Amino acid sequence: MDFQASQHLTLEAKSLRRLEAFGRGDRSDCYAFAPQSEDDLLEIFDLARKSGKQIVLRGAGRSYGDASLGDEMIALTLENFSGIVDWDHDAQSVTAGGGCTLLELCRFGLQLGWWPPVVSGTSLTTLAGAVAMDIHGKNNFLFGTFCDHVIKIKIVQTNGTVKTIAPDSPEFQAIRAGFGLMAIVTEVTIKMKPVTSAFVGVTKLILKTWEQQFGTFNSLDNSYESTVSWISSFGNGSGIFEAANPSEKSEDDVIPYGPVDQNFSSSYGYYALRLMLSDFLLRQASNLRLMQAQRESKTSGRLDLYSFNFQLDKLNNWDKAYIPGYLVQFQSCIPVENAEDTFQRQFEMCTTSGFTPRLAVLKRHRPSTTLLPYLNDGFSLAMDLHCPPGKEQKMRILYEKLAESTLAGRGNFYLAKDFLLTEEQFKRSIPGDKLGFFRAWKHQLDPENLLNSKLNLRLKIAG
Ligand SMILES: Cc1cc2nc3c(=O)[nH]c(=O)nc-3n(C[C@H](O)[C@H](O)[C@H](O)COP(=O)(O)OP(=O)(O)OC[C@H]3O[C@@H](n4cnc5c(N)ncnc54)[C@H](O)[C@@H]3O)c2cc1C
C-alpha cells in the first residue's frame, strides 16, 4: 500500500487512498500516512485535531470486514515500525515493531528454535493487528489467545503519552482486543515457544457427520496441541480433521523459509478455484478431496510449521477468486452444549439460501479473557461465502439469520471477520455492563475520541 511519508502532512485530495476490507465487501477513501517515528505520530494527532478528522489504525488489512476502514478518516499504518527490535535468550522473548508481521517473527524465531505460541491462519497479520483483535489459532483450547503470551507492549496515546505496559496493568486488558480504538501499539514483546524442529506430526481423519466431528474433538482430551477440521461444502458435516503435535528433529531437516510468493493468480490452480465458485464443480472437487483422503483413511505425516499453520498463504491472491463479487466470512463461537445444533443449522441456512460455504473451518476454543467476550468454552465455525454482484440484499438477510442463530445458541461474534452485524445484535451478544467498561476505558485512554473506525461507527462499540 502506498502510504504518504510523514513529511507531507497535509490532507490534500492527492493523499486520499482507497483501502479495502480483505473480503472486498467494503472500502473507504482515507488520508493515508505511514509515520516514521513517535514524533510523527504526535504530528498526526495534531493534524487530526486541526482538521476535525478522526484516525483509523490499519495493520496489514487482513481483517475481512471494516475494522481498519474509515471513510475520509486519516488512515495510519505502522509499516515503518516493523522488524525485530531485540530478543532475550534467557526469557525466550522477542521484541518487534507493531508493523512487524507474524511471518517475520516466525522466520526470526525459527533460527533460534522458537515459534510464536499463537498464530492466525495467515502469516501476514501484523503484531499490532494481532493485539488489537487478540487473535487465536488452531491451538486456542490449550494455548489461549495471542495476548496470553505477550510480555509487554509499547503504546502511544493520543494525548502524547508514550509508555510500556505489561498484562498486569488494567490498560493492557483494555488495549488487548480493543479494536484499535484505545491507543497505538508501536512495539510488542512476546514470549516464544521453544520447538525441537520446524515440523509438526499431523494426523488426518476422514469424518462423515457433524456428530463424528464433535465426537472426535471432544474425545481427544488435549492429546494434540492443535486441532482443526476442514468441513466439506456438501455432505452433512463430512470433512477432513487434522491434529498436530511437535515433531522431533530429523537428521536432514532444513529450516523452511515460509510461504513462497507464487504468482497464484495467473496459475491453473487459481482458475480452478474461480471455477469452483460454481456449485457443481465445487461438489465434484469436495467429493474428490474426500475420496482421496478416504483412500488414505487415517494418515499421519510431517508438515513444516508454515504449511500447517498458514495453508492459504501458499496460494498467493486466492481471495481474488471471489471476484466478481466479494467474500463474506461468518465466524461465531458457540458454547459446547449448543455448538453442534447451531452449526448444523447455520450450514443448512447458507446452503438453502444459495450461498453454499466455499470453505468452512471448525475449531475448539476456551474462553477469551478480553474485556468484550469473543471466544467461549466451545467451538467456532468460520464459513467463507461468495456474494456475487446483485445478491447483496440476499446476503444481508442470510447474515441476519446467522447472527440470530448465534445469539440463540448463546454465542459470540468475532469482529475481525465482520462487516454486516447490526448494532442491536452486537449489543445482545455482550453480557452485563461489559460495554460500559469498554467505553469507560475508551474515554480514559483516548478522551478526545481521535481513534475510530467504520466497525465502531456501525456497532457503537465505544459508544
Ligand atoms: C486468510 C486469513 C486467515 C485468518 N485466520 C485467522 C485465525 O486463524 N485466527 C484469527 O484470530 N484471525 C484470523 N484472521 C484475521 C486476522 O488475523 C485479524 O483480522 C488481524 O487482526 C489482522 O491483522 P492486520 O495486521 O491485518 O490488521 P488490520 O486488519 O489492518 O486491523 C485489525 C485491527 O487492528 C487495529 N490496528 C492496526 N494497527 C494498529 C496499531 N498499530 N495499534 C493498535 N491497533 C491497531 C485496526 O484498527 C483494526 O481494528 C485471518 C485473516 C485472513 C485473511
Ligand as a Chemical Component Dictionary entry (heavy atoms), coordinates in Angstrom:
data_LIG
# 
_chem_comp.id                   LIG 
_chem_comp.type                 NON-POLYMER 
_chem_comp.pdbx_formal_charge   0 
_chem_comp.three_letter_code    LIG 
# 
loop_
_chem_comp_atom.comp_id 
_chem_comp_atom.atom_id 
_chem_comp_atom.alt_atom_id 
_chem_comp_atom.type_symbol 
_chem_comp_atom.charge 
_chem_comp_atom.model_Cartn_x 
_chem_comp_atom.model_Cartn_y 
_chem_comp_atom.model_Cartn_z 
_chem_comp_atom.pdbx_ordinal 
LIG C1  C1  C 0 -6.624 -15.912 5.366  1  
LIG C2  C2  C 0 -6.879 -15.358 6.737  2  
LIG C3  C3  C 0 -6.867 -16.215 7.831  3  
LIG C4  C4  C 0 -7.108 -15.723 9.115  4  
LIG N1  N1  N 0 -7.076 -16.588 10.158 5  
LIG C5  C5  C 0 -7.290 -16.148 11.411 6  
LIG C6  C6  C 0 -7.202 -17.028 12.522 7  
LIG O1  O1  O 0 -6.935 -18.211 12.369 8  
LIG N2  N2  N 0 -7.404 -16.510 13.764 9  
LIG C7  C7  C 0 -7.669 -15.188 13.962 10 
LIG O2  O2  O 0 -7.831 -14.802 15.121 11 
LIG N3  N3  N 0 -7.762 -14.324 12.924 12 
LIG C8  C8  C 0 -7.571 -14.768 11.672 13 
LIG N4  N4  N 0 -7.616 -13.897 10.608 14 
LIG C9  C9  C 0 -7.929 -12.482 10.887 15 
LIG C10 C10 C 0 -6.674 -11.617 11.130 16 
LIG O3  O3  O 0 -5.653 -12.321 11.764 17 
LIG C11 C11 C 0 -7.078 -10.437 12.017 18 
LIG O4  O4  O 0 -8.100 -9.719  11.399 19 
LIG C12 C12 C 0 -5.917 -9.490  12.331 20 
LIG O5  O5  O 0 -6.336 -8.532  13.249 21 
LIG C13 C13 C 0 -5.418 -8.805  11.064 22 
LIG O6  O6  O 0 -4.288 -8.022  11.397 23 
LIG P1  P1  P 0 -3.772 -6.872  10.428 24 
LIG O7  O7  O 0 -2.367 -6.574  10.796 25 
LIG O8  O8  O 0 -4.054 -7.201  9.024  26 
LIG O9  O9  O 0 -4.648 -5.621  10.901 27 
LIG P2  P2  P 0 -5.912 -4.932  10.224 28 
LIG O10 O10 O 0 -6.820 -5.971  9.719  29 
LIG O11 O11 O 0 -5.469 -3.866  9.295  30 
LIG O12 O12 O 0 -6.535 -4.258  11.538 31 
LIG C14 C14 C 0 -7.043 -5.080  12.560 32 
LIG C15 C15 C 0 -7.321 -4.215  13.805 33 
LIG O13 O13 O 0 -6.091 -3.763  14.346 34 
LIG C16 C16 C 0 -6.145 -2.369  14.588 35 
LIG N5  N5  N 0 -4.778 -1.871  14.484 36 
LIG C17 C17 C 0 -3.976 -1.897  13.391 37 
LIG N6  N6  N 0 -2.778 -1.339  13.674 38 
LIG C18 C18 C 0 -2.827 -0.992  14.986 39 
LIG C19 C19 C 0 -1.885 -0.379  15.880 40 
LIG N7  N7  N 0 -0.657 -0.024  15.482 41 
LIG N8  N8  N 0 -2.254 -0.192  17.177 42 
LIG C20 C20 C 0 -3.493 -0.556  17.610 43 
LIG N9  N9  N 0 -4.417 -1.111  16.804 44 
LIG C21 C21 C 0 -4.085 -1.328  15.513 45 
LIG C22 C22 C 0 -7.078 -1.868  13.487 46 
LIG O14 O14 O 0 -7.610 -0.603  13.775 47 
LIG C23 C23 C 0 -8.126 -2.961  13.484 48 
LIG O15 O15 O 0 -9.069 -2.757  14.499 49 
LIG C24 C24 C 0 -7.377 -14.336 9.318  50 
LIG C25 C25 C 0 -7.377 -13.472 8.220  51 
LIG C26 C26 C 0 -7.121 -13.971 6.945  52 
LIG C27 C27 C 0 -7.129 -13.015 5.779  53 
# 
loop_
_chem_comp_bond.comp_id 
_chem_comp_bond.atom_id_1 
_chem_comp_bond.atom_id_2 
_chem_comp_bond.value_order 
_chem_comp_bond.pdbx_ordinal 
LIG C1  C2  SING 1  
LIG C2  C3  SING 2  
LIG C2  C26 DOUB 3  
LIG C3  C4  DOUB 4  
LIG C4  N1  SING 5  
LIG C4  C24 SING 6  
LIG N1  C5  DOUB 7  
LIG C5  C6  SING 8  
LIG C5  C8  SING 9  
LIG C6  O1  DOUB 10 
LIG C6  N2  SING 11 
LIG N2  C7  SING 12 
LIG C7  O2  DOUB 13 
LIG C7  N3  SING 14 
LIG N3  C8  DOUB 15 
LIG C8  N4  SING 16 
LIG N4  C9  SING 17 
LIG N4  C24 SING 18 
LIG C9  C10 SING 19 
LIG C10 O3  SING 20 
LIG C10 C11 SING 21 
LIG C11 O4  SING 22 
LIG C11 C12 SING 23 
LIG C12 O5  SING 24 
LIG C12 C13 SING 25 
LIG C13 O6  SING 26 
LIG O6  P1  SING 27 
LIG P1  O7  DOUB 28 
LIG P1  O8  SING 29 
LIG P1  O9  SING 30 
LIG O9  P2  SING 31 
LIG P2  O10 DOUB 32 
LIG P2  O11 SING 33 
LIG P2  O12 SING 34 
LIG O12 C14 SING 35 
LIG C14 C15 SING 36 
LIG C15 O13 SING 37 
LIG C15 C23 SING 38 
LIG O13 C16 SING 39 
LIG C16 N5  SING 40 
LIG C16 C22 SING 41 
LIG N5  C17 SING 42 
LIG N5  C21 SING 43 
LIG C17 N6  DOUB 44 
LIG N6  C18 SING 45 
LIG C18 C19 SING 46 
LIG C18 C21 DOUB 47 
LIG C19 N7  SING 48 
LIG C19 N8  DOUB 49 
LIG N8  C20 SING 50 
LIG C20 N9  DOUB 51 
LIG N9  C21 SING 52 
LIG C22 O14 SING 53 
LIG C22 C23 SING 54 
LIG C23 O15 SING 55 
LIG C24 C25 DOUB 56 
LIG C25 C26 SING 57 
LIG C26 C27 SING 58 
# 
